[in-house]
Structures are given as structure tokens and as C-alpha cells.
Amino acid sequence: MNKPKVAFVCVHNSCRSQMAEALGKKLASDVFESYSAGTQVKDHINPDAVRMMKQLHGIDMEQTQFSKLISDIPQPDVVIFMGCNVSCPSLTAPYTENWGLDDPTGESDQVFADTIANIEKNVWKLRETLSKMA
């Protein structure tokens, strides 16, 4: 059976969703395929997200990822909305969750570290949930 495709989605695909894609690939690639996307793209991934992911997880997102539109990724089996406090991209899948994470852009390193820790915790939970569904 093919692994489910998980799309981590937020509007700009430059921070939270990118970190989730990277952590999904690192922590759960044996259970699901990780993608991230948005309804708009930025010309670069948030530099604080890049720096903090390198520092905390040894992942260089600039080498492995880029900002993508929803139309650029495969049709997902699972959609994870990172936190839609303003407007949420429209994307459907058989299984969806909203992780309700605030965007750490412009905040301190501690806020980024907390956001990354929350994403990591949620990726582990998602890994467990999807492995039981397989």
C-alpha cells in the first residue's frame, strides 16, 4: 500500500508549513510522504525558520525545500492546516486537522523554538494516528 500524502498548508508556505514538511520528512517518512504548500508563495523561506531548524534539528530547509502553491503538490490524502486565524486555504482531503499554530514570523527565537516543538509533537501524533489507520 502506498504511504498517504500529507500536505501541511498555510497561506504563504514560508514558515510553519515548511517546518512541518521538514519535520515530517525527518520523523515520519516511514509512515507518510510530507509536502507543504500555500495559496501564495514567497521568494524565500523565512530566514528565522531556516536558522532555527538548522540549530534545533540539523535540517537545512534552503537545500531541500522551496515555497510551493497548492497546485504544485500531489493531491493529498491528509491536509494539515497550520493555523487559520485569518484565512485558510481551500483544500480538501479524506482526513484534515487544524493545528492552530500562530505564525512566529517577527517573534523571538524562543517563540520559534516553541512553535517548532509544537510542530514536532503534532508530527509524532500524526505519525501514530496514520500508522494505526494503515
C-alpha positions in Angstrom: 0.0 0.0 0.0 1.2 3.5 -0.8 2.0 5.8 2.0 -0.5 8.6 2.5 0.4 12.1 1.2 0.3 14.7 3.9 0.0 18.4 2.9 1.0 21.0 5.5 -0.8 24.1 4.4 -0.7 27.8 5.3 -1.2 30.9 3.2 2.4 31.8 2.3 4.2 28.5 2.6 7.2 30.2 4.1 7.4 29.3 7.8 5.1 26.9 9.7 4.2 24.7 6.8 7.8 24.5 5.7 9.0 23.5 9.2 6.2 20.8 9.4 7.3 19.4 6.0 10.9 19.2 7.1 10.0 17.5 10.4 7.5 15.2 8.7 10.3 14.0 6.4 12.7 13.6 9.3 10.4 11.9 11.8 7.7 10.1 9.8 8.9 9.3 6.3 8.3 5.6 7.0 4.6 6.3 7.6 3.7 9.2 5.3 5.0 11.5 2.5 5.3 15.2 3.5 4.6 18.2 1.4 3.9 21.8 2.1 2.1 24.4 0.1 0.1 27.7 0.2 -2.2 29.9 -1.8 0.6 32.4 -2.2 4.4 31.9 -2.4 7.3 33.9 -1.0 10.6 34.1 -2.9 12.3 32.5 0.1 11.6 30.5 3.3 11.5 32.6 6.5 15.2 33.0 7.4 14.5 32.6 11.1 12.7 29.4 10.4 15.7 28.2 8.4 18.2 29.2 11.1 16.2 27.7 13.9 15.5 24.4 12.1 19.3 24.1 11.4 20.1 24.9 15.0 17.5 22.6 16.6 17.2 19.7 14.1 20.2 20.0 11.8 17.9 20.4 8.8 18.8 22.9 6.1 15.5 23.7 4.5 17.1 26.0 1.9 18.8 23.0 0.5 15.8 20.7 0.4 12.7 22.8 0.1 11.1 25.8 -1.6 7.9 27.7 -1.5 5.1 26.0 -3.4 1.5 26.6 -4.4 -1.2 24.1 -3.6 -1.4 23.3 -7.3 2.3 22.3 -7.3 1.9 19.3 -5.0 0.2 15.9 -5.4 -3.5 15.6 -4.3 -3.1 14.9 -0.6 -4.8 12.2 1.5 -4.3 14.3 4.6 -4.4 18.0 4.9 -3.0 19.8 8.0 -3.8 23.4 8.3 -1.1 25.1 10.3 -3.4 27.7 11.9 -6.0 29.6 10.0 -6.7 32.6 12.2 -7.2 34.9 9.2 -8.0 33.0 6.1 -7.5 29.3 5.4 -6.5 27.9 2.0 -9.2 25.8 0.5 -8.1 22.2 0.2 -10.0 19.0 0.9 -8.9 15.5 1.7 -10.3 12.4 3.4 -8.6 13.5 6.7 -7.9 17.0 7.9 -6.7 18.7 11.0 -6.1 22.3 12.0 -3.1 22.6 14.3 -4.0 26.2 15.2 -0.4 27.4 15.4 0.3 31.2 15.5 2.8 32.4 12.9 6.1 33.1 14.7 7.3 35.5 12.0 8.9 38.5 13.6 8.9 36.9 17.0 11.9 35.9 19.3 13.9 32.7 18.9 12.1 31.3 21.9 8.7 31.7 20.1 10.2 29.9 17.1 11.6 27.2 19.3 8.2 26.8 21.0 6.5 26.6 17.6 9.0 24.0 16.3 8.4 22.0 19.5 4.6 22.1 18.9 5.0 21.1 15.3 7.3 18.2 16.3 4.8 17.0 18.9 2.0 17.2 16.4 4.0 15.3 13.7 4.6 12.5 16.2 0.9 12.3 17.0 0.0 12.4 13.3 2.6 9.6 12.6 0.9 7.5 15.3 -2.6 8.2 14.0 -1.8 7.4 10.4 0.2 4.2 11.3 -2.9 2.9 13.1 -5.1 3.7 10.0 -2.8 1.9 7.6 
